[in-house]
């Protein structure tokens, strides 16, 4: 199986399965002499780890990261940085009933059809467990951005819709994002989301959501047209996250309903610098960053593993009904927030290093 690596200069490769002994990643292209320890990575992993509220999977994983290589006396050496997280709370027997069955909406059928074998325990390689290593890679990427960009790059995400219930964006308050279990920036939506998710769980089902992610203080000039556009790589990074089925940059699909003058981002000179009066483009024009805030949104589908019986087939072609046991997120979009932040961070770090290598 190929396709387990992301990036060009700052490149990381993840490995491991949901119910294997460990998951990990190897980061290549990390500049030397960057201060790095497990303490720089662990806080970001703690934001993503399971079991933090009754609204996420109750699998209890500490997600404690170990640095195996690439760091000496507290600094990166320029050699590959290897990171490892041990799996400690697997309950593989929960999946014995679906060893030969395909869960609708999951990767079971396609993995079996492509490779002739699959790890049915928690989805194996297709499990969102893999995203812990993306968050670890994102933590290192943030260190690179902080080092190379004056003032650093601020990357923040929030959940802006659960199922059909969107927030009131006029009530957006970043302080609320860490004050509730949903990463919700609108305090007025929290109770409504809680009731909706409780009802969804009791019905044995799941729901989707929309996540928004932003990067501020991004330098002008990142991105290389035509096929290495910054927005194209951001879209790929976010689309590669488990369960993501759609990505927008800036106004995204809403831009189709605008006129040319409405969609344009007017410019004026202020103190000898170009200032944009709007940001419909999401901080990227022609595949190159403008210096404005980068804005992206991703749509996350409902969790495929649910208790409610669903029509399916097994490996022999027999028609069956599938009901998945185990511990699953009723709304996987909740824990997608720190993952989306991480994938935006690794994309920006990679483009920044590419830009430094090719800048005129």
C-alpha angles and dihedrals in degrees: 000000000000128000099075096120132079132193139028111240097004096044130168132188122199128203140180140065135257094255099027123108094267148348125222150156140217118217118204125188097035106153117242126254097034113141106242137164138151087265089065092055105035099071091059092049090049089060091058104035119117128252098040095125139006088257094069135054112297093221104130111222121157089201091209108181126215126197108221102177146355097057126092125177091349097309135096113251099204091254123112114296111220120199128188136190120186120222109230108165107051118151100187094167088071087073101046091099093061098042090114099025130087118228110221112244093019132102093250097105097041094048091049092046094047102040105020089231137061140180102238094186103110091330094299110222093001092061121112085236085090090067091074088076091051088057090050090051089048090056090057090045090055089055089054092049092048091051099045103035117066106240091011129251118280113216118185135165138191139181108246102176136029114193106314093338113100124184124249099252091202086070094054111147119168090202089066094058094079094034096074136041094247102060084238117164093198113074090196092063098052098082092045091051091047093054092045094050093047090054091047093052093047089054089056092244140106140225140216133229148189124250126197122203130188137190120198130193093026111164120247115256106038113142135056119229141242107031100359097058115158093233091048091054092045089052090050092047094051094039090055091064113105115268095008110137103170141026131194129190116205111329089350114178091001088069089071089070095051130091121239093259092047093050096045119097105224118220134211135172116253121177090342094308134102112255123192117218094202139015109214089138093061095238097303130096123178089355092301126109116250098201092255124116111290110230127192137164130199130197115219119200124224117278108272096214105081138153095232109099115253133190115253145131136247133228092275092055094254116145111241143165115244126207115173121218123194137073113307138164110256086207112022090185089079094068091037090078098079090039091055090049090052095049091050089050095051091047093051093045091051093048091046091055090045090050092051089051095051105026114135 
